[in-house]
Amino acid sequence: MADVNIHSLKALAVFKTLYEAGSASQAARILGITQSGVSRSLSQLEHNLGLQLFLREKNRLVATPEAKELYEEILRLMGNIEELRHSVLALKEFGTSRLRIAAIPGLSFGFVPRLVAGLLATHPSVSVSLDMLSSHEVQMAVESSHADIGLVTLPVASPVLRVEPWLETEAVCLLPGGHPLAERESIEVADLAEQHVVISNQPSLSHNPLLELIAQHGVHIAGKTEANIGTIAALVANRVGITVMNPITAKDQLAPHDEVVMRPFAPAMAFRFGLVYRDNWKHARVLDFVRDRGRALLAGY
């Protein structure tokens, strides 16, 4: 039966060098041992594993197919050891080697990527995964431990999560450059009369806050285009219509060359964002970084 112990691990290191060097003499020079020492190590390894790793042909060693596969396994093992080293470094820094983030789409186009970039710039040994989900799905992911922290739309009610409010902001109106309403300093809901509006596609249009506001004020619009939130600013830039959205998502989506005008909107439509996590994460050191960096980024919007 193959026996792998601390001695055979040392022999595996000799084997790796021998496989790469191509000769016992060259391997001996690299390792700083005698050629006979290399040969003894190889013989012992072959005995322990029950495999012939090299054929001896006229003072030459020819690697067998088994040797090739063993060499590839050693490389994989070395990769795992390097990954383990990074994990240990991350555990020392943050108390965790990975961070699983779930975030709402509105924060996932620019804000969260900048948050992750800041984290990895100073702590590159941390492994990060990011899921973009609806606010309710973010909450469920953190509650079920499928995510460590979540960025959500407030309010959130959960018996198992800690909820930290981060920011409250008011919606802005986005209009294509040159649109007649772009001349105004601010846009009111009545100004949307007979305009084509672009809104986010949601499971129920009856819960779309902009459509609800339009209905409450008896405003008749020309039509609407429903789209994924990630494409709304681009649709406005391409003169499909006008929209009302939170300024963080708007600024994250707009490119410098987009001819889009941003104006205050009335009556105010508030957006509130926050951080959620389970109670066992309340002392996690990585959480302090996320808080500080996240709030600093939000202050820049």
N, C-alpha and C positions, 0 to 999 in steps of 0.2 A: 504494500500500500504506500502511496506517495506520502512523504513526511516533510512538511514545511515548518521549520522552526527558525530560531534566531541564527543558527549556523547556516542553514540553507538560504536564508535571506542575504547573508554576506556572500554566499556562493552565487546567488542570483546577480549581485552587483558585479562580481567577477565575470560571470557569463555575459552580462550586457556589454561590458567593456571588450571582451573577447569577440563577441559577435560584431561589434562596430569596428574593431581594429583589424579583424581578419586573420590575425596570427597570434600565437601564444607569446612570441617574443615581443611584439609590439604592445600587446596587452600588459605584459609584465613591466615594460618601461613606463607605461601610463600609470599603472597602479603602484609602482615602486616596490614590486616584489619580484621573486625569482620566477623564471619560466617554469621550473618544476612545481613551484607553488601554484601557478595558474593551472597546470595540468592536474595536480592533485585536487584542487577545488572543483574543476570540471568533472573529474571522475566521481567524486563524492556526490555532486549534485545529480549526475546521471543515475547513480545508484539509488539515491533517496527518492527521486521522482519516477524511477523505472522507465526512463526514456533515453534513447540515444539521440544526443543533440548535435553531434558532429561525426562525420565519417573521416577516418584517418587514411589519407591517400598520399603516399610518397612524401611523407613529412609535411603534408598539408592538411588543414582542417577544413572540411566542407560541411557547411551547415545543412541540417536536415529540415524538412518541412515543419517538423515539431519544434525545431529551434526558432524558426521564423515566427510561428504562432506564439511561442513562449516570450519572445522578444517584444512582440506587440502587446501582450498582456502586461509585461513589465512597464512599458511606456504608459499604458492606461493607469496602472497602479501609481506611477509617479505623478500623473496628472491628478489623481484623487488625493495624493499626499499634499500636493501644492494647494489644492482646493481646501483641504483640511487646515493648512497653515493660514490661509486667508480667513477661514471661519474662526479660528482661534484669535486672530488679531481683532476681528470684528467683535467677538465676545468680550475681549478686554476693553474695547473702546465704548461699546454701547450695551453690553449685556445680551445682545442678540446678534446672530450672524446674517439674518435676513429681515427684510421689512416688506410686508405685503400691504400695499395701499389700494383701497377701492375709492373711487372718486366719481362725482357726478360729471356728466359731459361738459357742463358750463365752465368747469375749472380745469378740464383735462387737456385743453388745446395749447395752453401756454403756461398757466400758473403752476400746475403740478409738474410738468417737465422741468421748469426752472427750479422747483423745489428739489426734485430728484438730482438735478445737475449740481446744485449747491451741496447736497449731502455727499455725493460721490467725489466731488472735488476735494473735500477735506477728509473723507473716510472711504477711500476706494475699496476697502476690503468687505464692505457690506453688500450683500446681494439684494436687489430690489425687484419686486414684481408689481405691476400696475394693471388694475382692471377698471374700465370705464363702465359704470352702471347707473341706473336710475337711483334717485335718492333712497327710495324704499329698498331697492336691491342692495345698495351700499350698507344700509342699516342691518339687513339680514345677513350679509356676508361677514360683518364684524361680530354680530351676535353669535353666529355659528362657528366662529374662529377660522373661517375661510379667508379672512383679511385681518390684519392686525390693527390698522387704523382706517378711518373713513372720513371723507370730506363730503358733507351733505348739505342739502337745503333745509333750513330750520323753518318751523319747529320740528323736533323729533321727540317722541315719547317712547322710552324703553326702560324696562325694569332692570336690565342687565348692563346698560351702557352708561358711561360718563359722557356728558355732552358739554362742549366748550364753545360758546358763541365766539365767532372770529370777526365777522364783518357784516354790517348792514349798509346797503347801497340802494340807490334809486335808478329805475329804468331810464334809458335814453332812447331817442328815436334816431334811426339810421335812414338816411335818404340818399339816393344817387346824386352825384354832383350835377348841378344844373336843374334839378327838380324845382318847380315853382315854390314849394314850401321851404326849400333850403335857404331862402332869403330871410326867413324869420329867425329870431333869436331863440325861440322856444316853440315847441309843438304841443297843441292841446288835442284831446281826444276828438273834439268836434272837427278838427282839421283833417281827420281821416275820412271824412265823408267823401264818397265816390272815388276813393283811392283803392288801389290793389295792395293788399297787405301780405306779408310773408310771415308765417308763424311756424313754430316747431310742431312736428307731428307727434301727437300724444295719443294714448289709448282712447281717451274721450275728449272730443273737442269742447264738450260742455264745461270742462275744467281748465280750459285755456284762459289764463287771466286777462289777456288782451281782448279776446272775443267777449268775455264776460263784461269787461269794462265798456266795450263798444255797445253791447246790448243794453246795459244799464242806462246809457246816455242816449239811446235811440238813434245811434248813428248808422247810416246805411253805407256800406262799403261796396266798391265795384266788384270785388272778388277777392279770393285768397289763394295763396300757394302754400301747401304744407310741405315741410322739408325737415330733414335731420338738422339738428341745431348746428352741426359743424359746417353746413353749407349755406346757412341763412345770410351771413354777411356777404358771401360771394354772389348770391342771388341778387342782393341789393346792389352790389357793385356792377352787376350786369343789367341793371335797370329793370329787373323783374317787378319790383315793387318797393314798398317801404316797410320797416319793421320797428318793433319796440322790444328791447332786450336789456339784460343787465350789462353795465359798462365793462365789466371784467372780460366776459366772453366776447364782447364786441371788439375790444382792443386787442385781445389775443388773436382774433381771426383776421383783422384788417391788415393787409399788406401796405407798405408805404406808397405803392403806386395806385392803390385802389382809390377811385374818385368817389368817396363816400363822405357824406357830411353827418356829423353827430351833433344832436341838439337835445337840450333838456326836454322832458316830457311831463305833462300835467293832465289829470291829477297824478300825484306820485304813486308809483308802483314799487313797493319795497321788495328787495331780495336780501335774504339773510342766509349766511353761510356759517358752518361750524365744523368742529372736529369731534369725532366720536371714537371711543375705544373701550375695551373691557376693563373691569376694575383691576385685574392682575397686571395691567400695563401702566398703571398710574405712576409707578416709580421707574419706568424704563428710561434710560438716559437718552435714547434716540428720540423719545417723545419731546424732550426739552429742545433738541435741535429743530425738530419739525415745527414746534410752536414758535420759536424765535425767528426762524427763517421764513416760515409761512406768514407771520404777521408783518415782518419787514417787507416781504414782497407785496402783500396786499396794500400796505401803506403807499406803495409806489403807483397804484392805479388811480 
